[in-house]
């Protein structure tokens, strides 16, 4: 899946993946897609909830070799 920017948040514990995602989204334009990579299992619930509350869209989520990947479209 295509993304405009990739955020590497691997190895970071909650709440850092959310903090870094929020900062990265602030630098992007509406409609652009941010790809987030994290190893924090808590990010599944955290990023899903944050995406909805922020008016963004979680396009896709997958796990590959222990790395959680999220594609979030800026609303």
Phi and psi restraints in degrees (range 20) as a CNS / XPLOR table:
assign (resid 1 and name C) (resid 2 and name N)
       (resid 2 and name CA) (resid 2 and name C) 1.0 -77.4 20.0 2
assign (resid 2 and name N) (resid 2 and name CA)
       (resid 2 and name C) (resid 3 and name N) 1.0 144.8 20.0 2
assign (resid 2 and name C) (resid 3 and name N)
       (resid 3 and name CA) (resid 3 and name C) 1.0 -140.4 20.0 2
assign (resid 3 and name N) (resid 3 and name CA)
       (resid 3 and name C) (resid 4 and name N) 1.0 155.8 20.0 2
assign (resid 3 and name C) (resid 4 and name N)
       (resid 4 and name CA) (resid 4 and name C) 1.0 -84.5 20.0 2
assign (resid 4 and name N) (resid 4 and name CA)
       (resid 4 and name C) (resid 5 and name N) 1.0 -24.9 20.0 2
assign (resid 4 and name C) (resid 5 and name N)
       (resid 5 and name CA) (resid 5 and name C) 1.0 -154.0 20.0 2
assign (resid 5 and name N) (resid 5 and name CA)
       (resid 5 and name C) (resid 6 and name N) 1.0 144.7 20.0 2
assign (resid 5 and name C) (resid 6 and name N)
       (resid 6 and name CA) (resid 6 and name C) 1.0 -115.7 20.0 2
assign (resid 6 and name N) (resid 6 and name CA)
       (resid 6 and name C) (resid 7 and name N) 1.0 130.1 20.0 2
assign (resid 6 and name C) (resid 7 and name N)
       (resid 7 and name CA) (resid 7 and name C) 1.0 -109.6 20.0 2
assign (resid 7 and name N) (resid 7 and name CA)
       (resid 7 and name C) (resid 8 and name N) 1.0 119.1 20.0 2
assign (resid 7 and name C) (resid 8 and name N)
       (resid 8 and name CA) (resid 8 and name C) 1.0 -94.6 20.0 2
assign (resid 8 and name N) (resid 8 and name CA)
       (resid 8 and name C) (resid 9 and name N) 1.0 103.8 20.0 2
assign (resid 8 and name C) (resid 9 and name N)
       (resid 9 and name CA) (resid 9 and name C) 1.0 -114.6 20.0 2
assign (resid 9 and name N) (resid 9 and name CA)
       (resid 9 and name C) (resid 10 and name N) 1.0 24.5 20.0 2
assign (resid 9 and name C) (resid 10 and name N)
       (resid 10 and name CA) (resid 10 and name C) 1.0 -66.7 20.0 2
assign (resid 10 and name N) (resid 10 and name CA)
       (resid 10 and name C) (resid 11 and name N) 1.0 139.7 20.0 2
assign (resid 10 and name C) (resid 11 and name N)
       (resid 11 and name CA) (resid 11 and name C) 1.0 84.2 20.0 2
assign (resid 11 and name N) (resid 11 and name CA)
       (resid 11 and name C) (resid 12 and name N) 1.0 -5.1 20.0 2
assign (resid 11 and name C) (resid 12 and name N)
       (resid 12 and name CA) (resid 12 and name C) 1.0 -93.5 20.0 2
assign (resid 12 and name N) (resid 12 and name CA)
       (resid 12 and name C) (resid 13 and name N) 1.0 139.5 20.0 2
assign (resid 12 and name C) (resid 13 and name N)
       (resid 13 and name CA) (resid 13 and name C) 1.0 -96.5 20.0 2
assign (resid 13 and name N) (resid 13 and name CA)
       (resid 13 and name C) (resid 14 and name N) 1.0 158.3 20.0 2
assign (resid 13 and name C) (resid 14 and name N)
       (resid 14 and name CA) (resid 14 and name C) 1.0 -53.2 20.0 2
assign (resid 14 and name N) (resid 14 and name CA)
       (resid 14 and name C) (resid 15 and name N) 1.0 135.3 20.0 2
assign (resid 14 and name C) (resid 15 and name N)
       (resid 15 and name CA) (resid 15 and name C) 1.0 -100.5 20.0 2
assign (resid 15 and name N) (resid 15 and name CA)
       (resid 15 and name C) (resid 16 and name N) 1.0 12.2 20.0 2
assign (resid 15 and name C) (resid 16 and name N)
       (resid 16 and name CA) (resid 16 and name C) 1.0 -59.0 20.0 2
assign (resid 16 and name N) (resid 16 and name CA)
       (resid 16 and name C) (resid 17 and name N) 1.0 -39.5 20.0 2
assign (resid 16 and name C) (resid 17 and name N)
       (resid 17 and name CA) (resid 17 and name C) 1.0 -58.5 20.0 2
assign (resid 17 and name N) (resid 17 and name CA)
       (resid 17 and name C) (resid 18 and name N) 1.0 -38.6 20.0 2
assign (resid 17 and name C) (resid 18 and name N)
       (resid 18 and name CA) (resid 18 and name C) 1.0 -69.0 20.0 2
assign (resid 18 and name N) (resid 18 and name CA)
       (resid 18 and name C) (resid 19 and name N) 1.0 -43.3 20.0 2
assign (resid 18 and name C) (resid 19 and name N)
       (resid 19 and name CA) (resid 19 and name C) 1.0 -59.7 20.0 2
assign (resid 19 and name N) (resid 19 and name CA)
       (resid 19 and name C) (resid 20 and name N) 1.0 -46.1 20.0 2
assign (resid 19 and name C) (resid 20 and name N)
       (resid 20 and name CA) (resid 20 and name C) 1.0 -69.3 20.0 2
assign (resid 20 and name N) (resid 20 and name CA)
       (resid 20 and name C) (resid 21 and name N) 1.0 -36.0 20.0 2
assign (resid 20 and name C) (resid 21 and name N)
       (resid 21 and name CA) (resid 21 and name C) 1.0 -64.0 20.0 2
assign (resid 21 and name N) (resid 21 and name CA)
       (resid 21 and name C) (resid 22 and name N) 1.0 -45.1 20.0 2
assign (resid 21 and name C) (resid 22 and name N)
       (resid 22 and name CA) (resid 22 and name C) 1.0 -60.1 20.0 2
assign (resid 22 and name N) (resid 22 and name CA)
       (resid 22 and name C) (resid 23 and name N) 1.0 -43.1 20.0 2
assign (resid 22 and name C) (resid 23 and name N)
       (resid 23 and name CA) (resid 23 and name C) 1.0 -64.4 20.0 2
assign (resid 23 and name N) (resid 23 and name CA)
       (resid 23 and name C) (resid 24 and name N) 1.0 -45.3 20.0 2
assign (resid 23 and name C) (resid 24 and name N)
       (resid 24 and name CA) (resid 24 and name C) 1.0 -63.6 20.0 2
assign (resid 24 and name N) (resid 24 and name CA)
       (resid 24 and name C) (resid 25 and name N) 1.0 -41.0 20.0 2
assign (resid 24 and name C) (resid 25 and name N)
       (resid 25 and name CA) (resid 25 and name C) 1.0 -64.7 20.0 2
assign (resid 25 and name N) (resid 25 and name CA)
       (resid 25 and name C) (resid 26 and name N) 1.0 -33.3 20.0 2
assign (resid 25 and name C) (resid 26 and name N)
       (resid 26 and name CA) (resid 26 and name C) 1.0 -64.8 20.0 2
assign (resid 26 and name N) (resid 26 and name CA)
       (resid 26 and name C) (resid 27 and name N) 1.0 -22.0 20.0 2
assign (resid 26 and name C) (resid 27 and name N)
       (resid 27 and name CA) (resid 27 and name C) 1.0 -93.3 20.0 2
assign (resid 27 and name N) (resid 27 and name CA)
       (resid 27 and name C) (resid 28 and name N) 1.0 -1.4 20.0 2
assign (resid 27 and name C) (resid 28 and name N)
       (resid 28 and name CA) (resid 28 and name C) 1.0 -106.3 20.0 2
assign (resid 28 and name N) (resid 28 and name CA)
       (resid 28 and name C) (resid 29 and name N) 1.0 165.5 20.0 2
assign (resid 28 and name C) (resid 29 and name N)
       (resid 29 and name CA) (resid 29 and name C) 1.0 -100.7 20.0 2
assign (resid 29 and name N) (resid 29 and name CA)
       (resid 29 and name C) (resid 30 and name N) 1.0 155.8 20.0 2
assign (resid 29 and name C) (resid 30 and name N)
       (resid 30 and name CA) (resid 30 and name C) 1.0 -53.3 20.0 2
assign (resid 30 and name N) (resid 30 and name CA)
       (resid 30 and name C) (resid 31 and name N) 1.0 133.8 20.0 2
assign (resid 30 and name C) (resid 31 and name N)
       (resid 31 and name CA) (resid 31 and name C) 1.0 94.2 20.0 2
assign (resid 31 and name N) (resid 31 and name CA)
       (resid 31 and name C) (resid 32 and name N) 1.0 -15.2 20.0 2
assign (resid 31 and name C) (resid 32 and name N)
       (resid 32 and name CA) (resid 32 and name C) 1.0 -78.0 20.0 2
assign (resid 32 and name N) (resid 32 and name CA)
       (resid 32 and name C) (resid 33 and name N) 1.0 157.7 20.0 2
assign (resid 32 and name C) (resid 33 and name N)
       (resid 33 and name CA) (resid 33 and name C) 1.0 -114.3 20.0 2
assign (resid 33 and name N) (resid 33 and name CA)
       (resid 33 and name C) (resid 34 and name N) 1.0 129.1 20.0 2
assign (resid 33 and name C) (resid 34 and name N)
       (resid 34 and name CA) (resid 34 and name C) 1.0 -105.0 20.0 2
assign (resid 34 and name N) (resid 34 and name CA)
       (resid 34 and name C) (resid 35 and name N) 1.0 129.1 20.0 2
assign (resid 34 and name C) (resid 35 and name N)
       (resid 35 and name CA) (resid 35 and name C) 1.0 -102.2 20.0 2
assign (resid 35 and name N) (resid 35 and name CA)
       (resid 35 and name C) (resid 36 and name N) 1.0 121.3 20.0 2
assign (resid 35 and name C) (resid 36 and name N)
       (resid 36 and name CA) (resid 36 and name C) 1.0 -111.6 20.0 2
assign (resid 36 and name N) (resid 36 and name CA)
       (resid 36 and name C) (resid 37 and name N) 1.0 129.1 20.0 2
assign (resid 36 and name C) (resid 37 and name N)
       (resid 37 and name CA) (resid 37 and name C) 1.0 -113.1 20.0 2
assign (resid 37 and name N) (resid 37 and name CA)
       (resid 37 and name C) (resid 38 and name N) 1.0 126.8 20.0 2
assign (resid 37 and name C) (resid 38 and name N)
       (resid 38 and name CA) (resid 38 and name C) 1.0 -146.6 20.0 2
assign (resid 38 and name N) (resid 38 and name CA)
       (resid 38 and name C) (resid 39 and name N) 1.0 157.1 20.0 2
assign (resid 38 and name C) (resid 39 and name N)
       (resid 39 and name CA) (resid 39 and name C) 1.0 -109.7 20.0 2
assign (resid 39 and name N) (resid 39 and name CA)
       (resid 39 and name C) (resid 40 and name N) 1.0 1.0 20.0 2
assign (resid 39 and name C) (resid 40 and name N)
       (resid 40 and name CA) (resid 40 and name C) 1.0 -82.9 20.0 2
assign (resid 40 and name N) (resid 40 and name CA)
       (resid 40 and name C) (resid 41 and name N) 1.0 110.9 20.0 2
assign (resid 40 and name C) (resid 41 and name N)
       (resid 41 and name CA) (resid 41 and name C) 1.0 -60.7 20.0 2
assign (resid 41 and name N) (resid 41 and name CA)
       (resid 41 and name C) (resid 42 and name N) 1.0 -28.5 20.0 2
assign (resid 41 and name C) (resid 42 and name N)
       (resid 42 and name CA) (resid 42 and name C) 1.0 -64.4 20.0 2
assign (resid 42 and name N) (resid 42 and name CA)
       (resid 42 and name C) (resid 43 and name N) 1.0 -17.9 20.0 2
assign (resid 42 and name C) (resid 43 and name N)
       (resid 43 and name CA) (resid 43 and name C) 1.0 -66.5 20.0 2
assign (resid 43 and name N) (resid 43 and name CA)
       (resid 43 and name C) (resid 44 and name N) 1.0 -22.5 20.0 2
assign (resid 43 and name C) (resid 44 and name N)
       (resid 44 and name CA) (resid 44 and name C) 1.0 -58.5 20.0 2
assign (resid 44 and name N) (resid 44 and name CA)
       (resid 44 and name C) (resid 45 and name N) 1.0 -52.8 20.0 2
assign (resid 44 and name C) (resid 45 and name N)
       (resid 45 and name CA) (resid 45 and name C) 1.0 -73.4 20.0 2
assign (resid 45 and name N) (resid 45 and name CA)
       (resid 45 and name C) (resid 46 and name N) 1.0 -42.4 20.0 2
assign (resid 45 and name C) (resid 46 and name N)
       (resid 46 and name CA) (resid 46 and name C) 1.0 -62.5 20.0 2
assign (resid 46 and name N) (resid 46 and name CA)
       (resid 46 and name C) (resid 47 and name N) 1.0 -50.0 20.0 2
assign (resid 46 and name C) (resid 47 and name N)
       (resid 47 and name CA) (resid 47 and name C) 1.0 -68.8 20.0 2
assign (resid 47 and name N) (resid 47 and name CA)
       (resid 47 and name C) (resid 48 and name N) 1.0 -36.2 20.0 2
assign (resid 47 and name C) (resid 48 and name N)
       (resid 48 and name CA) (resid 48 and name C) 1.0 -61.7 20.0 2
assign (resid 48 and name N) (resid 48 and name CA)
       (resid 48 and name C) (resid 49 and name N) 1.0 -48.0 20.0 2
assign (resid 48 and name C) (resid 49 and name N)
       (resid 49 and name CA) (resid 49 and name C) 1.0 -66.7 20.0 2
assign (resid 49 and name N) (resid 49 and name CA)
       (resid 49 and name C) (resid 50 and name N) 1.0 -42.6 20.0 2
assign (resid 49 and name C) (resid 50 and name N)
       (resid 50 and name CA) (resid 50 and name C) 1.0 -64.0 20.0 2
assign (resid 50 and name N) (resid 50 and name CA)
       (resid 50 and name C) (resid 51 and name N) 1.0 -40.6 20.0 2
assign (resid 50 and name C) (resid 51 and name N)
       (resid 51 and name CA) (resid 51 and name C) 1.0 -60.0 20.0 2
assign (resid 51 and name N) (resid 51 and name CA)
       (resid 51 and name C) (resid 52 and name N) 1.0 -46.6 20.0 2
assign (resid 51 and name C) (resid 52 and name N)
       (resid 52 and name CA) (resid 52 and name C) 1.0 -65.3 20.0 2
assign (resid 52 and name N) (resid 52 and name CA)
       (resid 52 and name C) (resid 53 and name N) 1.0 -45.8 20.0 2
assign (resid 52 and name C) (resid 53 and name N)
       (resid 53 and name CA) (resid 53 and name C) 1.0 -67.5 20.0 2
assign (resid 53 and name N) (resid 53 and name CA)
       (resid 53 and name C) (resid 54 and name N) 1.0 -25.3 20.0 2
assign (resid 53 and name C) (resid 54 and name N)
       (resid 54 and name CA) (resid 54 and name C) 1.0 -89.6 20.0 2
assign (resid 54 and name N) (resid 54 and name CA)
       (resid 54 and name C) (resid 55 and name N) 1.0 -2.1 20.0 2
assign (resid 54 and name C) (resid 55 and name N)
       (resid 55 and name CA) (resid 55 and name C) 1.0 79.2 20.0 2
assign (resid 55 and name N) (resid 55 and name CA)
       (resid 55 and name C) (resid 56 and name N) 1.0 20.8 20.0 2
assign (resid 55 and name C) (resid 56 and name N)
       (resid 56 and name CA) (resid 56 and name C) 1.0 -101.1 20.0 2
assign (resid 56 and name N) (resid 56 and name CA)
       (resid 56 and name C) (resid 57 and name N) 1.0 176.7 20.0 2
assign (resid 56 and name C) (resid 57 and name N)
       (resid 57 and name CA) (resid 57 and name C) 1.0 -124.7 20.0 2
assign (resid 57 and name N) (resid 57 and name CA)
       (resid 57 and name C) (resid 58 and name N) 1.0 124.1 20.0 2
assign (resid 57 and name C) (resid 58 and name N)
       (resid 58 and name CA) (resid 58 and name C) 1.0 -83.0 20.0 2
assign (resid 58 and name N) (resid 58 and name CA)
       (resid 58 and name C) (resid 59 and name N) 1.0 105.7 20.0 2
assign (resid 58 and name C) (resid 59 and name N)
       (resid 59 and name CA) (resid 59 and name C) 1.0 -78.0 20.0 2
assign (resid 59 and name N) (resid 59 and name CA)
       (resid 59 and name C) (resid 60 and name N) 1.0 -43.5 20.0 2
assign (resid 59 and name C) (resid 60 and name N)
       (resid 60 and name CA) (resid 60 and name C) 1.0 -154.8 20.0 2
assign (resid 60 and name N) (resid 60 and name CA)
       (resid 60 and name C) (resid 61 and name N) 1.0 151.1 20.0 2
assign (resid 60 and name C) (resid 61 and name N)
       (resid 61 and name CA) (resid 61 and name C) 1.0 -144.0 20.0 2
assign (resid 61 and name N) (resid 61 and name CA)
       (resid 61 and name C) (resid 62 and name N) 1.0 135.1 20.0 2
assign (resid 61 and name C) (resid 62 and name N)
       (resid 62 and name CA) (resid 62 and name C) 1.0 -151.3 20.0 2
assign (resid 62 and name N) (resid 62 and name CA)
       (resid 62 and name C) (resid 63 and name N) 1.0 164.1 20.0 2
assign (resid 62 and name C) (resid 63 and name N)
       (resid 63 and name CA) (resid 63 and name C) 1.0 -121.6 20.0 2
assign (resid 63 and name N) (resid 63 and name CA)
       (resid 63 and name C) (resid 64 and name N) 1.0 132.3 20.0 2
assign (resid 63 and name C) (resid 64 and name N)
       (resid 64 and name CA) (resid 64 and name C) 1.0 -138.9 20.0 2
assign (resid 64 and name N) (resid 64 and name CA)
       (resid 64 and name C) (resid 65 and name N) 1.0 115.5 20.0 2
assign (resid 64 and name C) (resid 65 and name N)
       (resid 65 and name CA) (resid 65 and name C) 1.0 52.9 20.0 2
assign (resid 65 and name N) (resid 65 and name CA)
       (resid 65 and name C) (resid 66 and name N) 1.0 42.3 20.0 2
assign (resid 65 and name C) (resid 66 and name N)
       (resid 66 and name CA) (resid 66 and name C) 1.0 82.1 20.0 2
assign (resid 66 and name N) (resid 66 and name CA)
       (resid 66 and name C) (resid 67 and name N) 1.0 0.3 20.0 2
assign (resid 66 and name C) (resid 67 and name N)
       (resid 67 and name CA) (resid 67 and name C) 1.0 -105.6 20.0 2
assign (resid 67 and name N) (resid 67 and name CA)
       (resid 67 and name C) (resid 68 and name N) 1.0 124.6 20.0 2
assign (resid 67 and name C) (resid 68 and name N)
       (resid 68 and name CA) (resid 68 and name C) 1.0 -85.0 20.0 2
assign (resid 68 and name N) (resid 68 and name CA)
       (resid 68 and name C) (resid 69 and name N) 1.0 132.2 20.0 2
assign (resid 68 and name C) (resid 69 and name N)
       (resid 69 and name CA) (resid 69 and name C) 1.0 -121.8 20.0 2
assign (resid 69 and name N) (resid 69 and name CA)
       (resid 69 and name C) (resid 70 and name N) 1.0 133.3 20.0 2
assign (resid 69 and name C) (resid 70 and name N)
       (resid 70 and name CA) (resid 70 and name C) 1.0 -127.4 20.0 2
assign (resid 70 and name N) (resid 70 and name CA)
       (resid 70 and name C) (resid 71 and name N) 1.0 140.2 20.0 2
assign (resid 70 and name C) (resid 71 and name N)
       (resid 71 and name CA) (resid 71 and name C) 1.0 -116.7 20.0 2
assign (resid 71 and name N) (resid 71 and name CA)
       (resid 71 and name C) (resid 72 and name N) 1.0 116.4 20.0 2
assign (resid 71 and name C) (resid 72 and name N)
       (resid 72 and name CA) (resid 72 and name C) 1.0 -119.2 20.0 2
assign (resid 72 and name N) (resid 72 and name CA)
       (resid 72 and name C) (resid 73 and name N) 1.0 124.1 20.0 2
assign (resid 72 and name C) (resid 73 and name N)
       (resid 73 and name CA) (resid 73 and name C) 1.0 -93.1 20.0 2
assign (resid 73 and name N) (resid 73 and name CA)
       (resid 73 and name C) (resid 74 and name N) 1.0 126.0 20.0 2
assign (resid 73 and name C) (resid 74 and name N)
       (resid 74 and name CA) (resid 74 and name C) 1.0 -69.5 20.0 2
assign (resid 74 and name N) (resid 74 and name CA)
       (resid 74 and name C) (resid 75 and name N) 1.0 130.7 20.0 2
